[in-house]
Amino acid sequence: MLLMATFSSFAQFDAGNFSIGASGNYTKYLGNFKKSGAGVKAELGYGLNENLGYSFGFVKGFAIKDPSSVSISNWTNQSSVASNVETKFTTFLLGVRYTFLDEDAKFRIYVPLAIGYVTAKFSEKLNASIPSGYTATNQLEPGKETGLTINAGFGLSY
């Protein structure tokens, strides 16, 4: 299971009922992964009225790197080579945003709710080359995992 907590700052341009925005964010992944990282988000929204709107968002997380090592062997001797396991996250969000208070209020409270589709690509990159005659015995094969998330938030706008 993959759970996320996201914190972001947001800049937005409105034209009629449509809005387009971009933000930087910081996401903490919970569950078995328990890592966090920064990313960028682009969002396209449509407001049905002053309090209710829909949005589609795309979040690209920067790579999260974890130090690791790969065991190597030449059938007589064993050693290891330092490596990094990189995980890259991409999230597609389909959401609803409900705003409390009218548009004349100085501060407005909003609650975004979304369903997200997350892909996580991972690979292990060696920090040095494997010496001639040696073979890696436990290097992580590149792969990808996917999952769904339910996202809820709370915010203030000024």
Secondary structure, DSSP 8 states (H G I E B T S, - for coil): -EEEEEEEEEEEEEETTEEEEEEEEEEEEEET--EEEEEEEEEEEEESSSSEEEEEEEEEE--EEEEEEEEEE-SS-EEEEEEEEEEEEEEEEEEEEEEES-TTSSSEEEEEEEEEEEEEEEEEEESS---TT-EESS----EEEEEEEEEE--EEE-
